[in-house]
Amino acid sequence: MKVEVTTLDGQPMSAEHATVPIGAVLHIAPAFIATAIDEDSGIETTIEARFASDRGRYIPMTIVNRAIREEFDELRLRHTAPQAIVQAAVPHCITLTMQEGSDSHVVTISDLTGSEGRILPPWLVEAVTKRGAKDERWDAIEILYATAALASLPPVKLISFELDVPERTAGDWIQKSRAAGRLLGLKSNVGRPASES
């Protein structure tokens, strides 16, 4: 699903709009508007969401569905599922600073997105899952946890899927990352808890 993500005033979402610090190394946009068109049903859905710090996630504040052609699926117009749209929009709203030698630059998580619908590129997954790769691992856990938690998805499942590790390992890494101070301001009540995940 292709989702267009903008700021509340209609500017295309970019790294400069992520002004709210969260976790140890991330920043997020305080709000966004995401628009998705479902060509099959003939429905356009627009969602305005705002970050709620007390909940640690984006909360949809407005959802507007409209038909974009004469023949459309009336049932889908009344019953769209905004979760997939929010999930696709969130990586555009999270940034981190990449260090390359003496150079550093800010990127959105969507800039990192790998192939086949994965958030992390294969080279980063390989680095993270090596024994002893603590800093890289905690960076990846923070990125994945934030992506899941902000979109109200289960972090353990996303981390397990992205890093190709058992859910038990993903839960353990979440606990260790939190103990290392990497998940400040991030919380999730979705899915199997990983001790305050």
Phi, psi and chi 1 to 4 in degrees:
 res  aa     phi    psi   chi1   chi2   chi3   chi4
   1 MET       -  129.0  165.0 -172.8  -23.2      -
   2 LYS   -90.3  128.0 -174.4  173.4 -177.7 -159.1
   3 VAL  -124.7  129.2  176.8      -      -      -
   4 GLU   -93.6  127.7  177.9 -175.9  -48.9      -
   5 VAL  -118.2  128.1 -175.5      -      -      -
   6 THR  -132.5  169.7   68.6      -      -      -
   7 THR   -76.6  173.8   61.8      -      -      -
   8 LEU   -63.8  -25.2  -63.9 -176.1      -      -
   9 ASP   -96.0   14.2   62.1   -1.4      -      -
  10 GLY    90.0    3.0      -      -      -      -
  11 GLN   -76.3  142.2  -62.5  177.2   49.0      -
  12 PRO   -57.5  134.1  -22.8   32.5      -      -
  13 MET   -64.8  133.7 -174.7   62.5   69.6      -
  14 SER  -143.9  173.5   66.4      -      -      -
  15 ALA   -57.9  -31.9      -      -      -      -
  16 GLU   -67.0  -17.8   70.2 -174.7   37.3      -
  17 HIS   -86.8   -8.2  -63.2  110.9      -      -
  18 ALA   -85.8   93.7      -      -      -      -
  19 THR  -111.4   -6.0   57.3      -      -      -
  20 VAL  -100.0  114.8  177.7      -      -      -
  21 PRO   -70.2  140.7   18.3  -21.7      -      -
  22 ILE  -150.0  148.5 -166.5  161.4      -      -
  23 GLY    64.5 -154.6      -      -      -      -
  24 ALA   -96.7  -28.3      -      -      -      -
  25 VAL  -132.5    4.7  -63.0      -      -      -
  26 LEU  -107.0  157.8  -56.3  177.1      -      -
  27 HIS  -132.3  149.2  -74.7   78.1      -      -
  28 ILE  -131.4  157.7   62.2  169.5      -      -
  29 ALA   -73.8  139.7      -      -      -      -
  30 PRO   -68.7  -21.3   20.5  -27.9      -      -
  31 ALA  -162.5  163.9      -      -      -      -
  32 PHE  -155.4  162.6   66.2   82.9      -      -
  33 ILE  -120.1  126.5  -65.9  175.3      -      -
  34 ALA  -118.0  132.3      -      -      -      -
  35 THR  -124.9  129.2  -57.3      -      -      -
  36 ALA  -129.2  141.1      -      -      -      -
  37 ILE  -113.3  125.5  -65.5  175.8      -      -
  38 ASP  -100.7  100.2 -177.5  -21.1      -      -
  39 GLU   -62.3  -35.7  -65.0  -68.1  -13.8      -
  40 ASP   -62.3  -43.3  -67.2  -23.5      -      -
  41 SER   -91.8  -16.4   66.5      -      -      -
  42 GLY    76.0   29.6      -      -      -      -
  43 ILE  -119.1  135.3  -52.6  -67.3      -      -
  44 GLU  -107.8  132.4  177.0 -173.4   84.3      -
  45 THR  -120.0  130.2  -58.7      -      -      -
  46 THR  -120.8  129.7  -59.1      -      -      -
  47 ILE  -123.2  130.9  -61.5  172.2      -      -
  48 GLU  -104.5  124.8  177.0 -174.0  -42.6      -
  49 ALA  -128.7  147.5      -      -      -      -
  50 ARG  -128.3  145.7  -64.8  177.4 -172.6  -93.5
  51 PHE   -75.4  128.4  176.1   65.3      -      -
  52 ALA  -109.1  106.3      -      -      -      -
  53 SER   -63.8  -32.5   59.1      -      -      -
  54 ASP   -68.9  -23.4   59.7  -33.6      -      -
  55 ARG  -101.6  -16.8  -62.6 -177.7 -166.4  179.2
  56 GLY    70.8   28.5      -      -      -      -
  57 ARG  -157.6  170.1   61.6 -172.6  165.2   94.2
  58 TYR   -80.9  136.7  -75.0  108.8      -      -
  59 ILE  -114.7  121.4  -53.2  -64.3      -      -
  60 PRO   -64.3  125.5  -22.4   33.8      -      -
  61 MET  -101.1  -30.1  -53.8  -60.0  -76.9      -
  62 THR  -143.2  135.3  -54.4      -      -      -
  63 ILE  -130.4  121.7  -58.5  171.9      -      -
  64 VAL  -122.8  124.7  176.7      -      -      -
  65 ASN  -112.4  139.1  -63.8  -39.9      -      -
  66 ARG  -148.2  147.8   67.7 -179.5 -171.1   96.3
  67 ALA   -74.3  140.2      -      -      -      -
  68 ILE  -113.4    5.0   55.7  171.6      -      -
  69 ARG  -153.0  167.5   61.7  175.7 -171.6 -115.1
  70 GLU   -58.9  -46.8  -73.1  -67.9  -40.1      -
  71 GLU  -100.7  118.9  -59.6 -150.8    8.6      -
  72 PHE  -143.5  165.4   63.7   94.0      -      -
  73 ASP   -84.1  102.7 -174.5  -28.4      -      -
  74 GLU   -61.5  -37.2  -66.7  177.5   40.0      -
  75 LEU   -64.1  -43.1 -175.9   61.9      -      -
  76 ARG   -66.6  -29.7  -64.5  -90.1  -66.2  -87.8
  77 LEU   -63.1  -38.3  179.8   66.0      -      -
  78 ARG   -83.2  -21.9  -69.1 -175.2  -62.9 -121.1
  79 HIS  -132.4   59.7  -57.7  -75.2      -      -
  80 THR   -82.7  153.0   57.4      -      -      -
  81 ALA  -105.5  103.8      -      -      -      -
  82 PRO   -71.3  -17.1   25.7  -33.1      -      -
  83 GLN   -56.3  -44.1 -177.1   62.3   45.8      -
  84 ALA   -65.1  -34.1      -      -      -      -
  85 ILE   -70.4  -45.0  -63.1  168.7      -      -
  86 VAL   -61.5  -43.8  171.5      -      -      -
  87 GLN   -58.7  -41.0 -179.9 -179.2  -10.3      -
  88 ALA   -72.7  -28.7      -      -      -      -
  89 ALA   -79.9  -35.3      -      -      -      -
  90 VAL   -54.9  -43.6  164.2      -      -      -
  91 PRO   -59.4  -21.3  -27.0   36.6      -      -
  92 HIS   -77.6  -14.2  -64.2  -88.8      -      -
  93 CYS  -107.3    0.0  -57.7      -      -      -
  94 ILE  -113.7  133.3  -54.1  172.0      -      -
  95 THR  -126.1  159.6   65.2      -      -      -
  96 LEU  -147.1  161.8   70.6  148.2      -      -
  97 THR   -95.8  124.1  -57.4      -      -      -
  98 MET   -93.2  131.5  -61.1  -69.1  -72.8      -
  99 GLN  -103.9  125.1  -59.3  -72.6  -17.4      -
 100 GLU  -131.9   95.4  -66.9  176.8   13.3      -
 101 GLY    63.7 -128.1      -      -      -      -
 102 SER   -86.2   -7.4   61.2      -      -      -
 103 ASP   -90.1  145.4  -98.6   -9.1      -      -
 104 SER  -140.7  146.4   69.3      -      -      -
 105 HIS  -149.4  153.2   59.4  -76.8      -      -
 106 VAL   -94.8  134.0  177.9      -      -      -
 107 VAL  -130.8  154.8  -62.8      -      -      -
 108 THR   -85.9  160.2   65.3      -      -      -
 109 ILE   -61.9  -33.7  -60.0  -54.8      -      -
 110 SER   -64.7  -26.5   64.7      -      -      -
 111 ASP   -67.2  -27.7  -65.5  -26.3      -      -
 112 LEU   -85.3  -19.5  -69.9  178.6      -      -
 113 THR   -46.9  129.7  -60.2      -      -      -
 114 GLY   -85.9 -158.9      -      -      -      -
 115 SER   -89.4  169.1   58.7      -      -      -
 116 GLU    54.3   38.3  -59.6  168.1   16.8      -
 117 GLY    75.3    9.4      -      -      -      -
 118 ARG   -84.2  149.8  -58.6  -88.6 -178.7  151.4
 119 ILE   -81.3  -45.0  -66.6  168.7      -      -
 120 LEU   -95.6  139.2  -61.2  179.7      -      -
 121 PRO   -70.3  153.9   21.0  -26.6      -      -
 122 PRO   -54.7  -37.7  -24.1   31.7      -      -
 123 TRP   -63.5  -35.0   62.6  -94.7      -      -
 124 LEU   -74.1  -39.9 -176.4   54.0      -      -
 125 VAL   -59.9  -43.3  170.2      -      -      -
 126 GLU   -62.2  -42.9 -173.0  177.7  -33.9      -
 127 ALA   -65.5  -38.1      -      -      -      -
 128 VAL   -70.5  -36.6  164.0      -      -      -
 129 THR   -86.9   -2.1   53.7      -      -      -
 130 LYS   -70.5  145.7  -75.4 -176.9 -177.8  174.1
 131 ARG   -62.8  133.1 -177.5  177.1  -67.5  -83.4
 132 GLY    86.4    2.2      -      -      -      -
 133 ALA   -88.7   62.1      -      -      -      -
 134 LYS   -65.7  -53.4  -64.7  -78.2 -168.2 -105.1
 135 ASP   -61.9  -45.1  -72.2  -23.2      -      -
 136 GLU   -62.5  -39.7  -65.5   88.2   -8.7      -
 137 ARG   -63.5  -46.1 -177.5  173.9  -60.4  149.8
 138 TRP   -66.6  -34.7  -58.5  154.4      -      -
 139 ASP   -60.2  -47.7  -72.3  -13.9      -      -
 140 ALA   -65.7  -41.7      -      -      -      -
 141 ILE   -61.5  -42.7  -64.1  -60.3      -      -
 142 GLU   -62.3  -44.2 -173.7  173.5  -15.6      -
 143 ILE   -60.7  -50.1  -70.1  166.5      -      -
 144 LEU   -69.4  -41.4  -64.5  172.1      -      -
 145 TYR   -62.3  -45.9 -171.0   95.2      -      -
 146 ALA   -61.8  -43.7      -      -      -      -
 147 THR   -59.2  -44.5  -58.3      -      -      -
 148 ALA   -70.7  -50.7      -      -      -      -
 149 ALA   -62.3  -42.4      -      -      -      -
 150 LEU   -65.4  -26.0  -69.6  167.5      -      -
 151 ALA  -100.3    9.5      -      -      -      -
 152 SER    60.3   41.9  -62.1      -      -      -
 153 LEU  -111.0  160.2  -63.1  170.7      -      -
 154 PRO   -73.6  112.6    0.5    5.1      -      -
 155 PRO   -59.8  -39.6  -24.5   34.3      -      -
 156 VAL   -60.0  -44.6  169.5      -      -      -
 157 LYS   -65.4  -42.2  -73.2 -171.3 -179.7  -62.1
 158 LEU   -65.1  -44.3 -179.4   63.4      -      -
 159 ILE   -64.3  -42.6  -69.1  167.4      -      -
 160 SER   -59.9  -45.1  173.4      -      -      -
 161 PHE   -65.9  -50.5  170.1   74.0      -      -
 162 GLU   -64.3  -40.9  -77.6  -78.1  -28.7      -
 163 LEU   -97.9   -1.0  -59.3 -179.8      -      -
 164 ASP    53.9   51.1 -163.8   24.6      -      -
 165 VAL  -125.5  158.3  -63.3      -      -      -
 166 PRO   -62.2  153.7  -18.5   28.5      -      -
 167 GLU   -59.6  -33.4  -73.7 -171.4   16.0      -
 168 ARG   -61.3  -42.3 -179.1  179.4  -58.3  -92.8
 169 THR   -66.0  -43.6  -60.2      -      -      -
 170 ALA   -58.9  -44.3      -      -      -      -
 171 GLY   -62.7  -40.6      -      -      -      -
 172 ASP   -64.2  -42.8  179.8   56.8      -      -
 173 TRP   -65.8  -35.3  -73.9   -5.2      -      -
 174 ILE   -62.5  -46.5  -71.1  170.3      -      -
 175 GLN   -59.5  -45.5  -71.2  177.2   19.0      -
 176 LYS   -67.9  -37.3  -71.2  176.9  177.4  169.8
 177 SER   -65.5  -42.2 -176.6      -      -      -
 178 ARG   -63.6  -42.3 -172.6  173.5  -63.0  -72.8
 179 ALA   -63.7  -28.9      -      -      -      -
 180 ALA   -82.3    2.7      -      -      -      -
 181 GLY    80.0   20.8      -      -      -      -
 182 ARG   -89.7  -13.2  -62.2  -56.3  -63.8  -93.9
 183 LEU  -116.1   31.2  -57.1  179.3      -      -
 184 LEU   -60.8  130.9  -58.1  171.7      -      -
 185 GLY    80.3    0.2      -      -      -      -
 186 LEU  -111.1  130.1  -66.3  166.2      -      -
 187 LYS  -147.2  154.7   41.8 -170.3  153.7  175.7
 188 SER  -143.7  137.2  174.0      -      -      -
 189 ASN  -112.8   17.3  -64.2  -37.6      -      -
 190 VAL  -101.5  133.3 -177.5      -      -      -
 191 GLY    81.4 -171.7      -      -      -      -
 192 ARG   -67.7  126.6 -176.0  175.4   66.0   78.1
 193 PRO   -67.3  143.2   18.9  -23.0      -      -
 194 ALA  -115.8   62.5      -      -      -      -
 195 SER    50.7   83.5 -158.1      -      -      -
 196 GLU    70.5   22.5  -88.1  -51.6  -57.0      -
 197 SER   -83.8      -   26.7      -      -      -
